[in-house]
């Protein structure tokens, strides 16, 4: 489903729309910059925390629907489904060789 189709579906469902590409990138960039401003995050050294925080920022920059704990769970589920679908497609192509 492309960007316009997904936003049409979201509008019909009463869900927040996806943000445009440029605004999403700018918002994510602003989110990441906060890590430079907050050295305590960098000193923690917890890679899992960093990954979760970056994924949260990415989801939130795409749509306000992915904000807060419930939204982050939705975003992780979407990301997981995307990865599993791509892996399945890759496996199918590998099996045809």
C-alpha positions in Angstrom: 0.0 0.0 0.0 1.5 3.4 -0.9 1.5 6.6 1.1 -1.7 8.0 -0.4 -3.7 4.7 -0.1 -2.7 4.3 3.5 -3.6 7.9 4.4 -7.0 7.4 2.7 -7.6 4.3 4.7 -6.5 6.0 7.9 -8.9 8.9 7.2 -11.8 6.5 6.7 -10.9 4.7 10.0 -10.5 8.0 11.9 -6.8 7.3 12.6 -4.1 9.9 12.5 -2.6 10.3 9.0 1.0 9.5 8.2 3.2 12.6 8.1 4.9 13.6 4.9 8.4 12.3 4.1 10.1 15.6 4.6 8.4 16.5 7.9 9.0 12.9 9.2 12.7 13.1 8.5 13.0 16.6 10.1 11.1 15.5 13.2 13.3 12.3 13.5 16.4 14.4 13.1 15.3 16.7 15.9 14.6 13.6 18.1 18.0 12.2 17.5 19.8 15.5 18.2 18.4 15.3 21.8 20.8 12.5 22.4 23.8 14.8 21.9 22.2 17.2 24.3 21.6 14.5 26.9 25.0 12.9 27.4 23.6 10.6 30.1 21.9 8.5 27.4 25.2 8.1 25.6 27.1 7.2 28.8 24.6 4.6 29.8 25.9 2.2 27.1 22.7 0.2 27.0 22.4 -0.7 23.4 18.8 -2.1 23.8 17.7 1.2 25.3 19.2 3.1 22.4 17.5 0.8 19.8 14.1 1.2 21.5 14.5 4.9 21.8 15.5 5.3 18.1 12.6 3.1 17.0 10.2 5.1 19.2 11.5 8.3 17.6 11.1 6.9 14.1 7.6 5.7 14.7 6.6 9.0 16.4 8.1 11.0 13.5 5.9 8.9 11.0 2.6 9.4 12.8 1.4 10.7 16.1 -0.5 7.4 16.3 2.8 5.8 17.2 3.5 8.0 20.2 3.4 6.9 23.9 3.5 3.3 25.0 0.4 2.0 23.2 1.5 3.7 20.0 5.0 2.3 20.3 3.6 -1.2 20.6 1.6 -0.6 17.4 4.7 0.6 15.6 6.8 -2.3 16.8 4.1 -4.7 15.5 4.0 -3.0 12.2 7.8 -3.1 11.9 7.8 -6.8 12.9 5.2 -7.7 10.3 7.2 -5.8 7.7 10.4 -7.7 8.6 8.6 -11.1 8.6 7.0 -10.4 5.3 10.3 -9.4 3.7 12.0 -12.5 5.2 9.2 -14.7 3.9 9.6 -13.2 0.4 13.4 -13.6 0.6 13.0 -17.3 1.7 10.6 -17.9 -1.2 13.1 -16.5 -3.7 15.9 -18.5 -2.2 13.9 -21.7 -2.5 13.4 -21.2 -6.3 17.1 -21.3 -7.1 
